[in-house]
Amino acid sequence: MNEIPANPDRYRTGLAVRRSVLGDSHVDRAETNTTEFDRPFQQLITEAAWGTVWARPGWSKRERSIVTLALLAALGHDDELAMHVRATANTGASRDDLCEAFLHVAIYAGVPAANRAFKIAKEAFAEMDREADGHGR
């Protein structure tokens, strides 16, 4: 398998953006768990999602975070949703922002999707609050 990213500059940009949004510990864990099998996938998401889309000018990380959360909720991607809820600590998206986004999800993608998103966000926020209070997980 090719270990050199297709676009090294875009990869480096993507890695920096990914770290700024998801945090060093998450990205370090993902890199540690990368195998030869999924290395091309990790390169793809780092270059395409983080180095291209998230790095574009025009929208702030907060705005991209809100849109991403609404899309993940609408599509029922629970693990990714929880990860991006935790990332709001780095993107500036507030709990009020998420509430508004999930209200849109309820109308445009269905109440069950929004209900699940609210549940996942509440769990993630409770975990974040415990960590902020020094109580860990």
N, C-alpha and C positions, 0 to 999 in steps of 0.2 A: 504494500500500500504506500501511496505517496505521503511522505511526512512533511513536505514543504507546502505551505498554503499556496493556493492558486494566485492570490494577490497579497504578498507579504505586507504591504503598507495598509491595505484595507483590514487585514487580519490584526495588525498591531492596533489600529484605530478601534476595531471592534472589541478587542480584548480590553482596552482602556475603558470604553463605554460600558461594556458588560460588567467590569469591576466597579465602576462608579454607580451603577444601578443595583446590581445584585449583591455587591460586597465581595471583598477579597476571600473570605472564608468559603463562600458558596463556589466561587470560580476555582479556587484552589482545590476544593473537594471534587469538582467536576473534572478538573485536569488530572488529579490523582487517580480517579476512577476510569479515565479514558483508556481504552484498549486499542489494539491495532484494528479491531473490528469496527469500532464506532468513531475512530479518529477522523475519517472523512466527514461524518455528520457533525462532529464538534467544530471542525474547520468551517463547514458550510454555515452553521448558525452564527458562528463568531463573525464571519465575513458578511453574510447576507443580512441577518437580523440586526446585529449590533454595529457592524462596520458600515453598513449601507443605510438601512432604514432608521435605526435609532440615532445615527450620527448625522442625519440630514439637518440642514438649517431650517428654520421656519417654525417648528414646534419645540416647545420646551420638553424636558424630561417629564415634568408634571403632566403635560397634555398627552404625551405618548403613553404614559403610565395609565391614565384614565381610560384612554381608548383601548389599550391592551387588556385592561381588566374587564371592560365591558365585553370585548370579543371573547375572551377566555370564558367568562361566565355564560355568555350566550351559547357557546359551543360545548359547554360542560366539561372543560378541561381542568378538573379540580386540582390536580397537583401543581400545574403551572399557575393556576389562579392563586393558590396559597403562597407560592413563591413570590409572585408579583405583589400580593398584598404586603408581604414582609418588606419588599423592595420600596414601598412607599416611604419608608424611613429615609431613603436616599433620593427619592424623586421629588418630594414635596407635595405629592397628592395627599390630601387630607381625608379624614374619615367622612367628612361631609361630601367631599368630591365622590368618594366611592358610593355613598348612599344615593347620590343623584344619578351616578352611572348605572347602578343596579335598578333604580326605578325605571330608567330607560330600557334596561334589559327586560324588565317585567312586561312592559307594554309592547316592545318590538320583538322579543324572543320568547316570551312566555313567563308566567308567574313561577312555575316550578324551577326554571333556570335561575331566576332572581332569588327565590327562596333558598336554593342551594348556595348561591354566591354569598348571600348575607350570612348564612350559617358558617361557611368557610372563613369569611372575613372576620366574623366575631371570634372564632377560635384562634385565628392568627393574631388578631389584636390582643386577645387575652394573653397569649404566649409572649407577645412583644412587651406588654405591660409588666408581666412577671419578670422578664429579663431586665427591664428598665429599673424595676424595684429591687433587683439583686437576688431574686428568688429562683432564677434559672428556669429550666423546663419542668 
